[in-house]
Amino acid sequence: MIILDGKAVSEKVLENVKETVQNLSRQPHLAVILAGDNTASKIYVNNKQKAAEKVGIKSTIIELPAITSEDNLLSIIKGLNADDDVTGILVQLPLPEHINKNKVMNTISPQKDVDGFTPENVGKLAIGLEPYFYPATPQGIIMLLDEYKIPIEGADAVILGRSNIVGKPMAQMLLRRNATVTICHSYTKDLETKIKTADIVISAVGKKIVRCKMDRNNSCVVDVGIFRNDNGKLTGDVEFDLVSPSCGYITPVPGGVGPMTIASLMYNASKVY
Ligand code: NAP
């Protein structure tokens, strides 16, 4: 069994991004909007800013109070769309409840949508056109699988979770690479059989849900989940000690998908349209 070292691969990706940025004729500039005072969001935004600094991407954080109006947020985004110095826009989720997320996504210019969440980029991914940006987490997972030369073409891939940020784009990206994809969710029957018989399992649920031995020798188990267990310790969806001896490849938590997501986001932020 091989542990997929997301930390090491992410550093390699970041090195490449740094080199790309150095060779660009203009410095990319990522604008991050943080609305409200969600503690986890603040940590994520700080991490993104640190990573941007490391690879030479300029970043600006625009902090807005939780009571900020939807109109104000939309007009800030429109200003960033029109600002030639800004090459990427990221709106940190979740947004305060009174703000319509879809309206916000619909306002970001697709050419600056480094998260790949705007309807144009999501639609392009769905119909097989090239989006300006692929969503960071699934793109980071594909980078990790490719680094370890894990075969995707023809593989039976089972995705747990159908969120817009992970499950659905992951399915589209694996389908593009000619995997046979099954998407599971809270209504899925006989989850364990589906997990066991897969070549690739990608779990993005946020609960300890992968707790069975894998049937196929060289199967690959990717754990996207990250949450705190009853003892307050950060953990993932996969019962690592139980699953790891039965599979070929597995990601740890932490040190797997998390760092790949950041590196993949920086890869996106280095693209200038
Ligand atoms: P999410 O919006 O939290 O949704 C969870 C998904 O899991 C839903 O589709 C839900 O199904 C499904 N689900 C819940 N219970 C299930 C069950 N018993 N069996 C099968 N499916 C079940 O998803 P998310 O935003 O993608 O986040 C998932 C996890 O990944 C979280 O722990 C999050 O923190 C983590 N995450 C990590 C990264 C990273 O970079 N490491 C990035 C993004 C997310 P329904 O649709 O039927 O409700």
Residues whose N, C-alpha, C, O or C-beta is under 5 A from the ligand:
A	BS01	NAP	T137 G161 R162 S163 V166 G167 C184 H185 S186 Y187 A204 V205 G206 V224 G225 I226 F227 V257 G258 T261
